[in-house]
């Protein structure tokens, strides 16, 4: 038995013995996720046990170095762990922007002091982060951002506004882009800073979407004091850090294309009935089969991309391709969920429908092609950076 085969066997056995039964069930709603943070509360004993057991092994962030709270696994071992978790239906023990976005940026650009300060806290779920990028007049043209940080000798004084800040009202800290040199060209003079959301001068205001709910907020900074030690990377060169983080954000968003929860065919069969053991609606049956095939192909593409990245053979722009396709897959899935749900899927307020969960989720997916960079911008990046089309 090879070392990787042995690791696979031992990992499967450990997961089977340690993942609680309720942590192998599909997520019912966003409250089923554990986000960590100062105010975090476990929804069940199973959720707590699963987090504690995975944390003890460093498998919250399995491929991070052990000295920063990770498991020290190789990419191949991490891939095996994720694969075995999928086979058993194991939920993520911790969802975190710190893991998905900030962590990789700190590992690449952070000082040793920053890595030792923040990475273990992220791995332990002690800080819940939000992202301060977009502004009211700086969305796709993010580099035109106007939030400024004035040099006050030993600290910066930050003033400005961010928008579409996911979970800002629940976050403990923010990683934020600010302008530290107003005279420099717009892609220069930007710095990447970290600060506590409890700092005086920080306030948030929720944004309501067409779904009737939203994780998004407006975030305001009025003379917010930020220590200079909280600058990640070089001063005025935060755009480099921002671009690197965006590749990880887009990879994170692309993962929604894989879907989660009960199989679509089962949902449709329960709602619309079967004939001779198959879904009665032949057209819907074909659409579901097509989506499942495309999803499987996308999963293989994600795995291949990981291998190419490890071998340093992948274009940095490939995250734009994955983000675009993953967002489109998720939108297709929810369109089919509405069809599969029949008239019940149209319910909006009833207790039976969990306050119209299905319809609200469908409306929410309309934003997938906007957040993290619009679909049009991603296609432009693919045309220029990957396909190298003339004039792109």
N, C-alpha and C positions, 0 to 999 in steps of 0.2 A: 504494500500500500504506500503510495506517495505521501509526502508531507501534506499536500493540499487535500488529498482524499481523506487522510486521517483527520485533518482539521474539519472538513465537511461533516464527517461522521460524528465527531465529538460535539460540534456546534449544533447539529440537528438534535442529538440526544439532550444537550443542555437546554435548548429552547423548548423541547417537548416537556421537560421536567419542570421548567421554571416560568414559562409564560402562562399566567392565569387564564382560565377558560373565557372569562369575559373580555380579555384583551385579545381574543382571537375572533371576536365578532365584528362585523362591519360597523363603522362609525354611524351613529344615528343623526348627529348634528355636530356643529362646531364645539359645543360644550363637552363633547366626548374627547376632545383633544386636551392634552396637558401642555400648557405653554410655559410653566415655571414663573419665576419672578417673586417679588417681595410679598405680593398678596395671593400667591398661588394656593389653591386648595384642591386636594384630590377628590375626584368625583366618587371613587369607590376604593375599597381595600385592594382590589385587584390592580387598579391603576397605580396605587402607591407601591405595591409590591413589585410590579413590573418595572417601574422607574428605579426603585432602589436596587433591584437585582442587576439590571443592565448597567446602572451607574457604577456599582461595585466592580464590574469587569472592565469598565472604561468603554463600554459599547454604546454609550449615548453618542459618542464621537469616535467610532472605532479606529479610524485611520489617523487621528491626531496623535502626536507624540505623547508618550506616557507622562512626561514632565509637565505637560499642560492639561492633564486630566483625561487624555485619550486612552485608547486601547493599544496603540502602537502596532496595529495590524498593517500588513501590506495591502496594496490595492486588490490583489487577487483574493486575499482572505476577506477583505471588506465586501467584495463582490459576492463571495460565497455566503457570508453572513446575511446580506440583504436578500439573496435568492432563497435561502432557507426560511427566512422570516416570511417572505411572500408565500411560499408553499404552505406554511402553517397558518397563514392569515394573521400573523402577529402585527399589532398596531405599533406605530412609532411611540417609543416611551416618552419622547419630548419633542414638541414642535417649537422651533426657535429661529428667528431671523439672525440671532447670534451664531447659530450653527450654520445656517444655509448661506449667509452673506458676509457678515462681519468677520466671523472666524477665519475664513480663508484669506481675507484681506489683511488681518492682523498677522497671520502666519507668514505672509509674504512681505509686508511693509512695516509691521510694528516693531518697536524697540523691544529688547529683551525684557525690560521692566514692564512694558505694556502687555506683552504676551503672558508674563507670569501673574500680572494683576487681573486681566480680564478673561483669558481663555479658560482657566479652571472654574471661574464663576459661571461662565457660559455652560461648560460641561456639567456642572452641578445644578443647572437650572435656577441659579440664584438671581440672575438679571434677565428681565424681559426687555428686548430692544425694539426700537422702531427706526424708520429710515427717513431722514430729512433731505430729500432731493428736490422733487418737483415744487414749483412755485406758481402762483396765479398766471404769470406771464412767461414762464419757463417750463414748458412741458417737454415736447420733442426736442426743442432747442434748449436743452438743460444748461448748456454752458453760458447762457445769457443770464443766469441767476443773479439776483440783486441783494440777497441777504448778506449783510456785511459784518465783518469782525474787525473792530478798531483796536490797534495795538496800544495797550496800556502798560507797557514795560514788562510786568511779570504775568500779565493775563490779557485776554481779549474781551472786548465788550461787544456782544452780538445783538444785532437788531435786524428784524425782517420777518418774513412770513413763509411758511411752507404749506403745501396743500396735498391732498390725497395721502396723508400720512397714516398708513394702516396701523390700527390699534394704538394710536398715540395716547388716547385716554386711558389705556391700560398699561403702557410701557413704563419701565423704570429709568431707562437711559435711551439716548438717541445718538445715532451716527449721522453726521450732518455735513453738508457742503456749504461753505461760507466764502465770501470774497474777501481776501486779505490784501489785495493790491488792485485798487480801482483803475489805475492807470495802465495796467498790463492788458494785452489782448485777451478776449473773453475766455479762451481755453486755458490761459495762464492766470496767475493771481488768485486761484481758487485753492482753498485748503480743506482738508478732511479732518473734522474734529469730533470728539466724543464729550457728552456732558449729561449730567443727571437731570431728569425731567422735573425733579423737585427744586431745582435751582430757581431762586426768585427771578421773576420776569418771564417764565415759561407758562403758557396757557394753551388750552385746546378747545375746539368746538366741533362736535360731530357733524358729519355731512350725511344727509338722508338720500338714498338712492331710490330708483323706481321699484325696487323689490320691497320697499318699506322698511328696510334696515340697512346697515352698512358698517364695515369695520373702519371706514375712512374718517379722517378729521382734518380740519384746518389747525395749524399750529403757529403760535405767535411768539416772537422773542422781543422783549423790551428790556434793553440794558442787561442782558444775561452775561454773567461773569464766567468765563471759561479759562481754566489754567492752561498755560502754553504747553505743559507736559502732555496735554490731551490731544495734541496734533499728531495724526498718524501719517507717516511718510514725511517728505520734505515740505517745508512751508512754501506756499504758492504753487505746489506741484500736486495738489490733491486730485486734479483731473485724472492723473494716471491711476491713482488708487480707485477713484470712482468708476473708471472704465473696467478695471479688473473686477470690482465688486459686481458691476452690472452683468458680466458674463455669468457669474454664479446666480444672480437673481433670475436671469432668463432661463438658466438650467432648472432652477427651482420651479418657476412657473410652468416650464414645459412638462414637468412631471404630472401635472393635472391631466394631461392627455392619456395617462394610463388608467385613470378612473379608480374607483373604489366602491365598496358596498356590494349589494346583491347583484348577480348577473342580470343584464338587461332582459334576456330571454325569459328568465324566471319571473321577473316583474310583469312583463307583458302577458305571460301565460296566466298568471294569477288574476290579472285584471280583465283580460279579453277572452280567456278560455282557450282550449286546445281541441284539435280534431285528430284522432288516431295518434295521440301522444305528441303532436307538434303544434306550434302556435298557429291558430286558425287564419290569421291575416298573412297571406303569402308575401305581400309587398313589404310589410313591416318586418317579417321574418328575414327577407333578403337584405333589408337595410341594416338590421342588427348583425347579421353574419358579416356583411361588408365592414362594419365598424370594428367588429372583433378582430378581423383579419388585419385591418389597418393598425389597430392598437398593438397587436402582437409584433407587426413589422416595426412599429415605432419603438417598442421596448427593445428590440434587437438593435435598432439604430442607436439608441441611448447607450447600450452596452458597448457597441463598437466604438462610439465616440469616446467613451471612457478609456478604452484601450489605445486609441489614437492619441489622446491627450497624454497618456502616460509615456508613450513613445515619442512625444513632442512632434507628432506628424499632423496634428489637427489645426486648422485655422482658428484663431481666436473668435472669428465671426461665426463659427458654427453654432454658437449658443443662440444667435439670432434665428437661424433656421429651425432649431429645435423649439425655441419659444413660440415661433409662429405656428408650427404644425401642431404642437401640443395644445395651444389655445384653440385652434380650429377643431381638433378632435374633441375637446371637452365641450365645445358649443354643439357639435353634432350629437354627442352623447345625451346632452340634456334636451335637445330637440326630440330625440327618440324616446327619452324618458317621459316626456309630455304625451307623445303618441301612445306609448305603452301603458300609461296610467289611465287612459280613457277619461271619462268625465270627472273622475275623482281628482285627476291632476289639476283641474281648474279651481278647486276649492282654495279659499284665500284666508279664512279666519277660523275655521272649525277646529275643534280639539282633535277630531279624528285625523285630520290632515296635518297635525302639528303646526297649526297656524299657516297653512298653505305652504309648507316647506318646499314641496316640489316645484310649484310655480315660482316662488321667490328665488329658489336656486337657479332656475332656468333664466330668469331675468338677470340675475347676478352675473351669469356667464357672458353676457353681452359686453361686460367690461374687460374680459380676458384679452381681447384684441387691442386694448388701449393701455392697460397697466404694464409696466416694465418695458415700455416702448411700443408704439402703435404697430399694427400689422404692416401698414404701408412703409414705415421706417425700416422694419426688419427685412422686408422684401428688397428695399433699396440697398441695404447692407449686403444681403445675399448676392444681389446682382453685381455689386461692385467688388466685394471682397472675396467671394467664393467663385462665382461664375466668370468674373473679370470681363463683363460685357462692355463693349465699347460705348463710351458716352455715359455710362452709369455713374 
